[in-house]
Amino acid sequence: MDVGAKLWEAVPFSILVLMEGCIIGLTIMAYTVMERGMSPFVFVAYTNALSSLLLLPYTFLCHRQRIEQCLFTLSLLLRLFFLGLTGVTIAQNLSFMGLKYSSPILVCGFANMIPTFTLMLTIILRTEKLDLRSSSCRIKLSGSLISFIGAAIIYFYKGPAIKNSSLESSYRFQLCKPLFLFSSSTNEHWFLGGILLAGGSLSVSISSIIQAGTLKIYPHMMTMVTFYSIIGTILCAIVSVIAERDLSAWTLKLDMELLVIVLSAIFGSIIRSTVQMWCLRLKGPAYVVKFKPFGVVFATIFGTIFFADSLHYGSILGAFIIGMGYYVVTWGQIKDDENKQYHSNKGLDSPEKVPLLHDQDDENHV
């Protein structure tokens, strides 16, 4: 029984690590098809369109009663619109444009900046108090500082390539080129790519703040995701038509481009969300968020294998430092949540604050 329990404990860990590996694998494949000429705007439009087509029947089959109970007020529709705008349209278009101009490891690095950006926004919007006397606040600010140092290293210290190109390595690459699935450009616009990725992460942070407020109004997560994904898909289509007017760019063939679009849509819309929700129920949110920086490790390993000539020491160092900052900010947030939960429980335990009768309506909502 002990062996079986230990093996079962390893299942969520293994799945979440595998998930990060799959994310990086798909990111590298997307990077490759864009290097071969596919427009990032077209990629985002097709991927979101297919994701919405998959999410819609899935949501209706699994969450039909929740949809019927949903009352679409003007406030909720506006929130869904801004979630689709910030969390899908702006975030994904900036991120994939940034990927085209940089590398997958920078995508991982700036994705780990999301908690830092979210913390900064909550302080600016005054939804979170800046209490320097609190240890959790000091921890989160320290993590944010570490993340910004990592981002500065990525921006200002590209560093030498891990493996410099040579005539011999170029000759070997030419020999295996017909069978090689991955490619990279040596003329990366590093600084522009970093700015675009930072903008994408900032947009995700704005979306997460809106989403947190929306969940208080409409607590059905999967249904909400489906509706704002559809809105985001419509907005992505409008942006893509304006940005990419070459009709030939919209033509898809039975090749790697179509494969990456299908895999990204299936993974992003159903597999990833289902697995994360399962692990979240089993282990809690604090456990799930710990695995995001694993992407930097996978990006480094895959980058060294497939396109080491474009992998630089500065980007790896900066991405790992941002990952450290991610863990510190997350640790501070977990500590803050524990303190709030402790004070909440302490307040309920007080004889003066324990209600004599529970509200029947509240019990029906639970």
RAPESUL-V416079 format. One record per backbone hydrogen bond with DSSP energy under -0.5 kcal/mol. CO is the residue of the C=O (numbers start at 1). NH is the residue of the N-H. Records with the same first field share a line. If there is no record, write none. Layout:
BEGIN
CO=NH / NH
END
This chain:
BEGIN
1=5
2=6
3=7
4=8
5=9
6=10
7=11
8=11 / 12
9=13
10=14
11=15
12=16
13=17
14=18
15=19
16=20
17=21
18=22
19=23
20=24
21=25
22=26
23=27
24=28
25=29
26=30
27=31
28=32
29=33
30=34
31=35
32=36
33=38
34=37
39=43
40=44
41=45
42=46
43=47
44=48
45=49
46=50
47=51
48=52
49=53
50=54
51=55
52=56
53=57
54=58
55=59
56=60
57=61
58=62
59=63
63=67
64=68
65=69
66=70
67=70
70=72
71=73
73=77
74=78
75=79
76=80
77=81
78=82
79=83
80=84
81=85
82=86
83=87 / 88
84=88 / 89
85=90
86=91
88=92
89=93
90=94
91=95
92=96
93=97
94=98
95=99
96=100
97=101
98=102
99=102
101=189
103=106 / 107
104=108
105=109
106=110
107=111
108=112
110=113
111=114
113=117
114=118
115=119
116=120
117=121
118=122
119=123
120=124
121=125
122=127 / 128
123=126
129=131
130=132
131=134
134=138
135=139
136=140
137=141
138=142
139=143
140=144
141=145
142=146
143=147
144=148
145=149
146=150
147=151
148=152
149=153
150=154
151=155
152=156
153=157
158=314 / 315
160=313
166=170
167=171
168=172
169=173
170=174
171=175
172=176
173=177
176=179 / 180
177=180
179=181
186=188
188=190
189=193
190=194
191=195
192=196
193=197
194=198
195=199
196=200
197=201
198=202
199=203
200=204
201=205
202=206
203=207
204=208
205=209
206=210
207=211
208=212
209=213
210=214
211=215
212=216
213=217
214=217 / 218
219=221
220=224
221=225
222=226
223=227
224=228
225=229
226=230
227=231
228=232
229=233
230=234
231=235
232=236
233=237
234=238
235=239
236=240
237=241
238=242
239=243
240=244
243=245
245=247
246=249
247=250
248=251
253=255 / 258
255=259
256=260
257=261
258=262
259=263
260=264
261=265
262=266
263=267
264=268
265=269
266=270 / 271
267=272
270=274
271=275
272=276
273=277
274=278
275=279
276=280
277=281
278=282
279=283 / 284
280=284
284=287 / 288
285=289
287=290
288=291
289=292
291=294
292=295
293=296 / 297
294=298
295=299
296=300
297=301
298=302
299=303
300=304
301=305
302=306
303=307
304=308
307=310
308=162 / 163 / 311
310=312
311=162
312=316
313=317
314=318
315=319
316=320
317=321
318=322
319=323
320=324
321=325
322=326
323=327
324=328
325=329
326=330
327=331
328=332
329=333
330=334
331=335
332=336
333=337
334=338
335=339
336=340
337=341
338=342
339=343
340=344
341=345
342=346
343=347
344=348
345=349
346=350
347=350
350=353 / 354
353=355
359=363
360=364
361=365
362=366
END
